[in-house]
Amino acid sequence: MWQISSRASASQGQLHAALDRISDTQTAARTQAEKFTLGEPGVALNDVMTDLQKASVSLQMGIQVRNKLVSAYQEVMGMQV
């Protein structure tokens, strides 16, 4: 039982870290876009577009992971003992 708890805790930590990275990527992209919109020097349009694309890809990856987790949960809950 202890090993299962330990594995679940490790997986939960990894999932939480991944969600934090997605959030950080979104925040960085939004900040870059705001700086560009305000005309701050040193912020190029291509950098803003790259950051926005990275944020979009990371969000889509997070959504796909969530979908897989929900699917696995539904499959486990549908199993008969």
C-alpha positions in Angstrom: 0.0 0.0 0.0 2.8 2.4 0.8 4.4 2.0 -2.6 1.1 2.9 -4.3 0.8 6.0 -2.2 4.3 7.0 -2.9 3.8 6.5 -6.7 0.6 8.4 -6.7 2.2 11.3 -4.8 5.1 11.4 -7.2 2.7 11.4 -10.2 0.7 14.1 -8.6 3.8 16.2 -8.1 4.8 15.8 -11.7 1.4 16.7 -12.9 1.4 19.8 -10.7 4.8 20.8 -12.0 3.7 20.4 -15.6 0.6 22.6 -14.9 2.8 25.2 -13.3 5.1 25.2 -16.4 2.0 25.7 -18.7 0.8 28.5 -16.5 4.3 30.2 -16.6 4.4 29.9 -20.3 1.0 31.5 -20.7 2.0 34.3 -18.3 5.3 35.0 -20.1 3.5 35.1 -23.5 0.9 37.5 -22.2 3.6 39.7 -20.6 5.5 39.8 -23.9 2.4 40.7 -25.8 1.5 43.5 -23.4 5.1 44.9 -23.6 4.9 44.8 -27.4 1.5 46.5 -27.4 2.8 49.3 -25.2 5.7 49.8 -27.6 8.5 48.9 -25.1 11.9 48.9 -26.8 13.6 45.5 -27.3 10.4 43.5 -27.8 10.2 42.2 -31.4 7.0 41.0 -33.0 8.6 37.7 -34.0 9.5 37.0 -30.3 6.0 37.7 -29.2 4.6 35.4 -31.9 7.0 32.7 -30.9 6.1 33.0 -27.2 2.4 32.9 -28.1 2.8 29.8 -30.2 4.8 28.1 -27.4 2.0 28.9 -25.0 -0.6 27.6 -27.4 1.3 24.3 -27.9 1.9 23.8 -24.2 -1.8 24.4 -23.5 -2.9 21.9 -26.2 -0.5 19.3 -24.7 -2.0 19.9 -21.3 -5.5 19.4 -22.7 -4.4 16.1 -24.4 -2.9 14.8 -21.1 -6.1 15.7 -19.3 -8.1 13.9 -21.9 -5.9 10.8 -21.6 -6.2 10.9 -17.8 -10.0 11.2 -17.9 -10.2 8.3 -20.4 -8.0 6.1 -18.2 -10.1 7.0 -15.1 -13.3 6.1 -17.0 -11.9 2.8 -18.1 -10.8 1.9 -14.6 -14.2 2.9 -13.2 -15.9 0.7 -15.8 -13.9 -2.4 -14.8 -15.8 -5.1 -13.0 -14.2 -6.6 -9.9 
